[in-house]
Amino acid sequence: MVAMVLLTWLCASPALAAPPAYATAERIAAALNARDAAALSALIDTRALARRAFADIDLGSPQRADAERGVANGMQQTVQNLIARIERDHGTAMALRGAADTDSRSAIVRIIMRDADDNYAGSDYLVFDLDRRGRIVDWTSHATGLRMSATLGRLLSTLLDERGVIARLFGRMQVDADALATMREIGERTRAADPAAVYTLLERLPAAFRATADWAALRVNAASQLDEARYRDSLEHVARHHGEDARFTFMLVDHHVYRKDYPRALAAVARMERQVAADGLTRYLACGIELEAEHPGPARSACSEGIRREPALKDNWWLLIGMANQQHDAALTLDTLSAYERQFDMAFDPDALVKLEAYRWLAGNERFESWAAARRDDPAGTTH
């Protein structure tokens, strides 16, 4: 699945009234969909995020002030980078209501990416930590497993001339001159958006850091921008060493499907629904997994539940229609097409429909002829 690169959003915000978390999620989604960098920046408390990034580090006042300025100075560009990436990937953001296990101060925003033909091309669930006034103070990407404060702390630490600071931010490990040089080079290559170099450099870090979940997340994130082989190897490492870590649940759905371990893939989707949110997309993923596992009954149930939860998400509709069509189930195919027409206020042209290879089997079907007759009287009918 397509990973959302972090290091992309930040800026100081004015004081806000205390909105519920969902209202803040709606404002974040609206800013992303409008490609409005200023509106997104205004929701983030940069100083609070900087304090989190260096919470475990005893920086002197001048260093801490420099660190906070470093965060603030990079915010405008990083927000613009995020919006440019969503624009490039035809992304759409949506606010979600959290699952029962989600903290009430968490604002959840889902992003779905699509290819040029409007097909599903990956997604991410971003969980934002809010203060009492509803401002963003940190967030986690479930597509990458990275937390912004930790990522930011490591990146900014490479700009400081303090070996002890870098050592603590990279897992409190011993840092020799070679490791220090490697960490600084990783920071430079990250800022230069060079994932191939970052991936190679990560392998040179000390074993103590390579054993951490943070290292595994950084490696997956770099590999996801490179090639299938390195991406799969990075996911295998995550599954083997950090499979129970909640931040990796979502990315491991893809890994389990690739390995055809469908029970684990479905368990990961269910865990994601408990931990973050249960929406139309999670049911779409479950439906696709059940189909690949050749379980048509559970697949139909998952798609139907996805439509019930989120009727405006078209992916479940077409997965269900495709499944019914493949099974030559005229009742399910036509009933779902009819429900789709009502949902999206449109009408299919039945004669154009049966000219499509996938639907030719309907020609001459008694149920189809009755369904078609009603639509032949509607000159406004269109074919999807």
C-alpha positions in Angstrom: 0.0 0.0 0.0 1.0 3.5 -0.7 2.9 5.0 2.4 2.2 8.6 3.4 5.6 10.3 4.0 5.7 12.1 7.3 7.8 15.2 7.9 5.2 17.2 6.1 3.0 19.4 8.3 3.6 21.9 11.0 3.1 25.6 12.0 2.1 27.7 15.0 -1.6 28.2 15.7 -3.8 30.8 17.3 -5.8 30.0 20.5 -8.9 28.0 19.6 -12.1 27.3 21.4 -12.4 23.7 22.7 -13.9 21.7 19.8 -14.6 18.0 20.0 -12.0 15.8 18.4 -14.2 15.0 15.4 -14.7 18.6 14.6 -11.0 19.1 14.5 -10.7 16.1 12.2 -13.2 17.7 9.9 -11.2 20.8 9.8 -8.0 18.9 9.0 -9.8 16.9 6.2 -11.3 20.1 4.8 -7.9 21.8 4.7 -6.3 18.8 2.9 -9.2 18.5 0.4 -9.0 22.2 -0.3 -5.2 22.0 -0.7 -5.1 24.9 1.8 -1.7 24.9 3.5 -2.5 28.0 5.6 -5.6 26.4 7.1 -3.8 23.2 7.9 -0.8 25.1 9.5 -3.2 27.1 11.7 -4.3 23.9 13.4 -0.9 22.8 14.6 0.9 24.0 17.8 4.5 24.0 16.6 6.0 24.8 20.0 4.1 22.0 21.7 5.2 19.5 19.0 8.8 20.7 19.4 8.6 20.2 23.2 7.4 16.6 22.6 10.2 16.0 20.1 12.8 16.9 22.7 10.9 15.8 25.9 13.5 13.3 27.0 16.5 15.5 26.2 18.0 18.0 28.7 18.7 20.8 26.3 19.9 24.2 27.6 17.7 27.2 26.9 19.7 28.4 23.8 19.6 24.9 22.3 15.9 24.5 23.0 15.1 27.8 21.5 17.1 26.9 18.4 15.2 23.5 18.2 11.8 25.3 18.4 12.9 27.7 15.7 14.1 24.8 13.6 10.6 23.3 13.8 8.8 26.6 13.0 11.1 27.5 10.1 10.4 24.2 8.3 6.7 24.1 8.7 5.5 26.1 5.7 7.5 24.0 3.3 6.6 20.7 4.9 2.8 21.5 4.9 3.1 22.3 1.2 5.0 19.1 0.5 2.2 17.0 2.1 -0.5 18.8 0.1 1.6 18.4 -3.1 1.8 14.7 -2.5 -1.9 14.3 -1.9 -2.6 16.3 -5.0 -0.2 14.1 -7.0 -1.8 10.9 -5.7 -5.4 12.1 -6.2 -5.9 11.8 -2.5 -9.1 12.5 -0.6 -9.3 13.1 3.1 -12.2 12.2 5.4 -12.7 12.8 9.1 -13.6 9.6 11.0 -15.2 8.9 14.4 -12.8 6.8 16.4 -13.2 3.2 17.6 -14.1 2.5 21.2 -10.4 2.1 22.1 -9.5 5.5 20.6 -8.7 8.3 23.1 -11.3 11.1 23.0 -8.6 13.6 22.3 -7.6 11.9 19.1 -8.7 13.3 15.7 -8.7 10.7 13.0 -8.4 11.5 9.3 -8.3 8.8 6.6 -6.7 9.5 3.2 -7.5 7.4 0.2 -5.3 7.7 -2.9 -6.4 6.9 -6.4 -4.8 6.3 -9.7 -5.5 8.1 -13.0 -8.5 5.8 -13.6 -10.0 6.5 -10.1 -9.1 3.1 -8.8 -8.1 2.6 -5.2 -4.3 3.0 -4.9 -3.5 3.1 -1.2 -4.5 4.8 2.0 -3.4 6.0 5.4 -5.0 6.6 8.8 -3.6 9.7 10.6 -4.3 9.9 14.3 -3.7 13.4 15.7 -3.1 14.1 19.4 -5.0 17.2 20.5 -4.6 19.5 23.5 -7.5 20.8 25.5 -8.1 23.6 23.1 -8.3 21.2 20.1 -4.8 22.1 18.7 -2.6 19.4 17.1 0.4 18.5 19.3 1.5 15.3 17.6 0.3 12.6 15.2 1.0 9.0 14.0 0.7 7.6 10.5 -0.5 4.1 10.4 0.7 3.6 6.8 4.3 4.2 7.9 4.3 3.4 11.6 6.0 6.7 12.3 5.2 9.3 15.0 5.9 12.8 14.1 7.5 14.0 17.3 10.0 11.0 17.3 10.8 11.5 13.6 11.2 15.2 14.0 13.4 14.8 17.1 15.8 12.5 15.2 15.9 14.8 12.2 16.6 17.9 14.2 19.1 16.1 16.5 21.4 15.6 13.4 21.7 19.4 13.2 22.9 19.7 16.8 26.6 19.3 17.8 25.8 17.1 20.7 26.7 13.5 20.6 24.7 12.7 23.8 21.5 14.2 22.4 21.7 12.2 19.2 22.5 9.0 21.2 19.4 9.4 23.3 17.1 10.2 20.4 18.3 7.2 18.5 17.6 4.7 21.2 20.1 5.7 23.9 22.8 3.7 22.2 26.5 4.2 22.2 27.4 6.6 19.3 30.9 6.5 17.9 32.2 8.9 15.3 31.1 6.7 12.4 27.6 6.3 13.7 27.3 10.0 14.3 28.4 10.8 10.7 25.8 8.2 9.4 23.0 9.8 11.4 23.8 13.2 10.2 23.9 11.9 6.6 20.5 10.3 7.1 19.2 13.6 8.2 20.6 15.3 5.1 19.3 12.6 2.7 15.9 12.8 4.4 15.7 16.5 3.9 16.8 16.0 0.3 14.0 13.4 -0.3 16.5 10.7 -1.2 14.9 7.4 0.0 17.4 5.1 -1.7 20.3 6.8 0.2 18.3 6.7 3.5 17.6 3.0 3.0 21.3 2.2 2.5 22.5 4.4 5.4 20.0 2.9 7.8 21.8 -0.4 7.4 25.0 1.2 8.7 23.6 2.2 12.1 24.5 0.3 15.2 22.8 -3.0 16.0 21.1 -1.5 19.1 19.1 0.9 17.0 18.5 -1.6 14.2 16.7 -3.7 16.8 14.1 -0.9 17.5 10.7 -0.5 16.1 11.6 3.1 15.1 14.4 1.8 12.8 12.0 -0.8 11.3 9.4 2.0 10.6 12.0 4.2 9.0 13.2 1.4 6.8 9.7 0.5 5.6 9.0 4.1 4.8 12.2 4.4 2.7 11.6 1.0 1.0 8.0 1.8 0.1 9.4 4.6 -2.2 11.9 2.3 -3.9 11.1 -1.2 -5.2 8.9 -4.3 -4.3 11.8 -6.5 -3.2 13.1 -4.0 -0.5 9.6 -3.1 0.5 8.7 -6.8 1.1 11.9 -7.5 2.9 11.3 -4.5 5.2 7.7 -5.6 6.0 9.0 -9.1 6.7 11.4 -7.7 9.3 8.5 -5.7 10.9 6.3 -8.8 11.0 9.1 -11.0 12.5 10.3 -8.5 15.1 7.5 -6.0 15.8 4.3 -7.7 14.7 2.5 -7.0 18.0 3.3 -3.3 17.9 -0.1 -1.5 17.3 1.4 1.1 15.0 2.3 -1.6 12.5 -1.1 -3.2 12.4 -2.3 -1.4 9.2 0.8 -1.9 7.1 1.0 -5.6 7.9 -2.4 -6.2 6.3 -0.6 -5.8 3.0 2.2 -8.1 4.1 -0.1 -10.9 5.2 -2.1 -10.7 2.0 1.1 -10.9 0.0 2.0 -14.1 1.9 -1.5 -15.4 1.4 -1.9 -15.6 5.1 -5.6 -14.6 5.0 -6.5 -15.3 8.6 -3.8 -13.0 9.8 -4.7 -10.4 7.3 -8.3 -10.4 8.4 -7.2 -10.4 12.1 -5.1 -7.3 11.3 -8.1 -5.5 9.7 -10.2 -6.4 12.8 -7.5 -5.1 15.1 -7.3 -1.9 13.1 -11.1 -1.4 13.5 -10.8 -1.9 17.3 -7.8 0.4 17.7 -8.5 3.2 15.3 -11.7 3.2 13.3 -14.2 0.9 11.6 -15.3 2.4 8.3 -16.2 1.6 4.7 -12.6 1.2 3.8 -11.7 -1.4 6.4 -14.7 -3.5 5.3 -13.6 -3.0 1.6 -10.2 -4.4 2.6 -11.8 -7.3 4.5 -14.1 -8.0 1.4 -11.1 -8.1 -0.9 -9.2 -10.5 1.4 -12.2 -12.8 1.7 -12.5 -12.8 -2.1 -8.9 -13.7 -2.6 -9.3 -16.4 0.0 -12.2 -17.7 -2.1 -14.8 -17.1 0.7 -17.7 -15.6 -1.3 -20.2 -15.6 1.5 -18.0 -13.6 4.0 -16.8 -11.4 1.2 -20.4 -10.5 0.3 -21.1 -9.8 4.0 -18.0 -7.5 4.3 -18.9 -5.5 1.2 -22.5 -5.1 2.2 -21.4 -3.9 5.7 -19.0 -1.5 4.1 -21.8 -0.1 2.0 -24.0 0.3 5.1 -21.3 2.0 7.0 -20.2 4.3 4.2 -22.6 4.4 1.2 -20.7 7.2 -0.5 -17.6 5.1 -0.9 -17.9 3.5 -4.3 -15.3 0.8 -3.9 -17.5 -1.6 -1.9 -20.3 -1.2 -4.5 -18.1 -2.2 -7.4 -16.5 -5.0 -5.5 -19.9 -6.4 -4.7 -21.2 -5.9 -8.2 -18.1 -7.5 -9.7 -18.6 -10.5 -7.3 -22.2 -10.9 -8.3 -21.4 -10.5 -11.9 -18.7 -13.1 -11.8 -21.1 -15.6 -10.1 -23.8 -14.8 -12.7 -26.1 -14.0 -9.9 -28.7 -11.9 -11.7 -30.7 -11.0 -8.7 -27.7 -9.7 -6.7 -26.2 -7.9 -9.7 -29.3 -6.1 -10.7 -30.4 -5.3 -7.1 -27.0 -3.8 -6.4 -27.0 -1.8 -9.6 -30.4 -0.5 -8.7 -29.3 0.5 -5.2 -26.2 2.2 -6.8 -28.5 4.2 -9.1 -30.5 5.4 -6.1 -27.4 6.2 -4.0 -25.7 8.2 -6.7 -28.7 9.6 -8.5 -28.0 8.2 -11.9 -29.3 5.5 -14.3 -27.6 2.8 -16.3 -28.3 2.3 -20.0 -29.2 -1.4 -20.1 -28.4 -1.9 -23.8 -25.0 -0.3 -23.4 -24.4 -2.4 -20.3 -24.9 -5.8 -22.0 -22.5 -4.8 -24.7 -19.7 -4.8 -22.1 -18.0 -8.2 -22.1 -18.5 -8.7 -18.3 -22.2 -8.2 -18.6 -23.1 -10.1 -21.8 -24.3 -13.1 -19.8 -27.3 -10.9 -18.7 -28.6 -10.6 -22.3 -31.9 -12.6 -22.6 -32.2 -13.1 -18.8 -35.8 -12.7 -17.8 -35.0 -10.7 -14.7 -32.7 -8.4 -16.7 -35.3 -7.8 -19.4 -37.7 -6.6 -16.8 -35.0 -4.4 -15.2 -34.0 -3.1 -18.6 -37.5 -2.3 -19.8 -38.0 0.3 -17.0 -34.7 2.0 -18.0 -35.4 2.1 -21.7 -38.2 4.5 -21.0 -35.7 6.8 -19.3 -33.8 8.8 -22.0 -31.4 10.2 -19.4 -29.9 6.8 -18.6 -26.2 6.6 -18.6 -23.7 3.7 -18.3 -21.0 3.8 -15.6 
